[in-house]
């Protein structure tokens, strides 16, 4: 070490130098040996001298990593003391390693930007900003090119502190002739604009925008000059090959990422446009389908009303004609013939009731009385009647599954449906054949239930199969339509299958047809399983005559139809009951609020005045919790039953009804259980 008069380190002299020193510094070993460093490397950073002096004085070794800017290198130095006042250094050039580490770190940060940023313009700006900050330049930016106008659109640019923005549109020709090189795809690297012939005449304009030196790197797509990545510096700068290489990688990666983001943006716009177009077309299609559906609905309604009008006109003719003849015969005093006309009118009325019943079943709005039903017993009980009905030419085979679950269904409606199916099977076998009635248990999982349009769960299956003519696919598709029939004119109403379908669907089940032309048809009913024990039928009675009332038994009748109310009242009085009439719910409620004895409430479901029959019944149960209630209705209002079931002590009687049925139902409800 060389010290000044105050003992401060002033310089050092090279006493020994190996050949590696020359390779690591690029200096001559012979010219440096024995000379002070001020004559060999005068611009050496003073921090190096401080480290050397500290080790020479203390003897404590140290390791440091510092640049030697005059040589353009970074060294890792291990310093130790061989003799007091001396130091020795083992150098290792780590410039390349540090550059590689810095490049890897830079590219990782660049990858994060390219991955996370979704907006194309912001992505390019952030990539340029990272490059500019890493290289320590005055400005960095990315702009789009108009090659015909020879302009660049910059928005925005990155600047070091104190550097103004040049965001906006710039004309290349205002700053020199290097645009010609850019249009050829050549990167323009200018260390000093004053010295380069392409910019010397415009150097003042370039220096005004802090571009004494710059790099312009063109970005091309499909052979066209479309964008530019640029770096500018306010002082002359010798751009290194590493800097140009790093900038080229940034430009390429940014180009790919920007193109991808723009493609994704365009795809999103196209997808949104397609979705909008599909939505518009879907709405138009739905509107057309709705129009077609409405047209088909009106056609079906026309067919339905026409068929109803035809059938009811025939029935009304029978009823009104019989009544007119009754009037004439009474005036003539010919009483012996009255029974025939009464029977004719009653038969027509019964057929009208059956037709109304089928219509309600078809519309799924009939009044049902679902109860736990042993389907096997029902089938066995009807077997003999079915055999007599279909005739001797048809063989009946019954296959009842052992341990069949009970179903929750209206047994009377199920009997009608079974008989109807057997009659249809008979008509499909004009030359005779076999009808097979089969029952079974069926547990449906999600997939099987979805296939049958049913909720998953347990069902009881009732199948009627024949060996008849079968159906075509077109006939199967229309089999449940109202008034559709394949029978000759006058031999079928076309309501049978639609009634069965409506009844089963209203009961929470499903109907499926399996048929092949010439190979018979299978009609399968799926009925919901009843989870619980079967109970005996408490309504079965063998009484030959309507039961009579006991002393003082009182029935409140609420019905807005005076004819029906008078009829029920007269029947009650005939049977010995005390009858109280009310024309609406409010009037009936006043009776219930009084001290009058009421053993049974008989109420219509549809009542005027804002209180229907179910609401009257609920209010009555609040006043008289044990009161028995009988709903009479020709239409299944939703208010009759909640969740498809009536509360204990409530029953339903469907209009029209006979006097015997009314009397029996009233007696069943009133008498103690």
Number of C-alpha atoms within 10 A of each C-alpha: 19 14 13 9 7 7 8 12 18 16 18 19 17 15 12 10 15 9 10 13 15 14 12 14 17 10 14 13 18 11 10 19 16 14 14 17 17 13 11 16 14 11 13 16 14 10 9 15 16 15 16 24 23 19 21 23 16 12 18 11 17 15 12 12 15 15 17 16 11 12 14 9 15 20 19 17 19 15 22 21 21 12 11 12 17 19 21 20 16 13 18 15 17 17 16 11 11 13 13 13 12 13 16 12 12 16 18 12 14 20 16 11 19 22 11 9 16 17 13 20 18 16 22 27 22 22 25 26 20 19 25 23 15 13 13 13 22 24 28 28 26 32 25 19 22 14 15 6 9 14 18 21 18 21 19 19 21 27 21 16 8 7 14 15 16 18 15 12 14 15 14 15 14 12 20 20 16 19 21 15 14 18 16 13 16 15 20 17 20 24 19 20 25 19 13 15 14 19 22 16 16 17 21 16 15 22 18 11 17 22 25 23 26 28 21 22 22 28 25 17 11 6 9 14 18 18 22 22 26 24 26 26 24 19 17 17 15 12 14 10 9 12 14 15 11 16 22 17 12 21 23 15 18 26 21 13 21 21 14 14 19 16 13 14 15 12 12 12 12 12 12 12 12 12 13 12 12 12 12 12 12 13 12 12 12 13 12 12 12 13 12 12 13 12 12 12 13 12 12 15 13 12 15 18 12 13 17 18 12 11 16 18 13 13 20 15 14 18 21 13 15 21 17 12 15 21 13 12 16 14 10 9 10 11 11 9 13 16 11 12 19 16 13 16 22 15 15 21 18 15 15 21 17 13 19 19 21 22 21 19 25 25 17 21 18 23 25 23 20 17 17 22 23 18 26 21 11 15 22 15 12 13 17 11 11 18 17 10 14 20 13 10 14 20 15 19 15 15 14 17 14 10 9 17 27 23 26 23 26 18 19 13 18 21 16 14 20 22 20 17 24 24 17 19 28 24 15 21 19 12 10 17 17 18 27 17 24 18 23 19 20 17 12 17 14 11 12 14 15 12 10 15 12 20 16 15 14 20 25 23 24 22 21 22 22 27 20 26 18 21 21 12 13 8 15 17 11 12 21 21 20 23 20 19 19 13 13 7 8 6 9 14 16 18 23 26 24 23 28 26 25 23 29 25 20 20 20 16 24 22 22 14 15 14 22 15 12 12 13 21 23 23 19 20 25 26 26 25 23 19 12 10 9 14 10 8 10 8 10 9 9 6 8 7 9 15 16 15 20 14 9 12 15 22 24 23 25 29 27 19 12 13 10 17 21 14 11 20 20 14 17 23 15 13 15 17 20 20 18 19 20 19 18 24 27 18 12 22 17 10 17 20 12 10 7 11 15 20 21 22 25 24 29 30 28 23 21 14 9 10 14 20 26 23 16 22 26 13 16 21 15 10 14 15 10 13 18 22 27 23 20 26 21 20 18 19 16 13 12 26 18 10 7 13 14 14 9 9 13 17 20 22 19 18 16 17 13 8 14 14 12 19 20 18 18 23 17 16 19 20 10 6 6
